[in-house]
Amino acid sequence: MKLGIISGTGKEGKALAIRFGMYGHSIFIGSRSIDKAVIIEKEIKLQLPKIDIKGSDYRNTVLAADIIFIALPYHVVIDELLNLKDVLKNKIIIDTSVPMIYNNGKFNRDSTIKDSISTQIYNSLDSTHVISAFHTISHLDLNNINKELDHDVLYFANDSLAESNFLNLITTIKGLNPVNCGTLDLSFLIESQVPLLLNINKIYKKSTSIKIKGL
């Protein structure tokens, strides 16, 4: 598949590019700075010489890709995507955003944000399909090409088209198990689990994730 990462130059975006690129997907790194995107492209090619990857700006990344991962800071997501509203029509977005703050040595969800970022995207963009996913899988695990994954991908979706394409994508990656958690309006629940995991990681100096037992 052709996958776009916006922004593909941050920790999460780069890790997603590496992991999906490992499995033969064509990757487009989107950044506000094309120069920065090209730098990340070259860095990833040093790790994976055979990867099909190209650094570009946001707009051309969206135009080139079938599915677009959103890995932007939460406070700029809506503004940046509204600038791309015309080219995002009929596209599938996988939103990884978390409205998270760090204060007094602790991670927490930004309580000033009522709805989840994924819900805000869904309500802001016409004819764009939105999946909320990949919140509880550490970029450290995705980025480590020598690490075998064993992770549940907790996801939220409102329509069957987006869900079907999402599941087709996830099943191409060994060690990822998709778990349907309901509709997008419930995705704010997962946003509170991310700071929980990060606080646990900080205490134990580990990289943790969430596994669902009993399914």
C-alpha positions, -999 to +999 in steps of 0.1 A: +000+000+000+010+036-004+012+052+031+016+088+039+030+099+073+021+135+086+044+145+102+068+118+093+098+135+108+088+131+145+095+101+167+061+084+161+060+092+124+095+080+117+089+048+136+057+041+117+076+047+084+103+023+094+080-005+106+056-004+076+084+002+052+100-030+064+070-050+051+072-036+016+048-007+018+056+025-002+062+053+023+058+090+019+073+112+046+053+145+049+068+175+066+063+213+066+100+213+056+108+192+026+145+195+035+138+179+069+116+152+052+145+143+028+169+140+058+146+115+075+142+097+042+180+093+039+183+082+076+157+055+071+174+043+039+206+038+058+188+013+080+167-002+052+184+002+019+156-015-001+128+006+014+105+025-010+104+059+007+102+096-004+103+128+016+079+155+006+056+182+019+022+176+035+001+182+004+021+160-020+023+133+006-015+132+009-019+132-029+005+102-033-009+080-005-039+058-001-038+058+037-025+087+058-011+084+093-014+115+115+014+119+139+013+156+146+014+175+179-023+175+190-026+213+192-019+217+155-037+187+140-070+204+131-054+235+116-030+215+095-056+191+082-081+219+074-054+233+051-054+199+033-092+195+033-096+194-005-070+167-010-081+146+020-115+139+005-122+102+002-088+094+019-084+072+049-068+088+079-053+068+108-050+092+137-024+086+164-028+119+182-030+123+220-038+156+238-011+150+264+007+174+288+037+169+310+038+188+343+056+183+376+072+151+364+039+134+354+021+128+321-016+135+319-043+141+293-050+177+285-083+182+304-092+213+283-098+191+253-133+176+256-136+154+225-109+131+212-086+144+184-100+117+161-135+129+167-125+164+160-109+153+127-140+134+118-163+164+125-140+188+107-134+170+074-160+161+048-159+128+030-128+117+049-126+083+066-111+083+101-096+055+122-083+061+157-054+037+164-017+031+174-019+052+206-006+025+230+023+011+209+056+028+217+076+043+189+106+026+205+091-008+197+081+002+162+115+018+155+135-012+166+138-033+134+153-062+154+123-064+178+095-088+171+062-072+177+035-087+200+010-059+203-027-054+203-037-024+181-067-009+198-088+009+172-120+029+168-139+034+136-173+048+123-175+031+089-169-003+074-149+010+044-122+026+066-122-004+089-118-029+061-088-011+046-073-006+080-075-043+088-060-052+054-031-030+063-026-042+099-026-079+088+005-073+067+026-066+098+036-096+118+029-093+155+001-067+153-034-079+165-063-054+158-089-051+185-122-032+177-130-009+206-161+007+191-169+040+174-149+072+173-168+089+200-152+064+224-117+071+213-112+097+240-109+067+264-077+055+248-062+090+250-061+087+288-043+054+287-013+068+269-002+091+298-009+061+321+015+039+301+041+067+300+040+072+337+045+034+342+073+034+317+090+062+336+087+044+369+099+010+356+122+022+328+104-001+304+084+001+272+049-011+280+017-016+259-019-029+264-029-065+257-065-076+257-071-111+272-100-133+266-109-126+230 
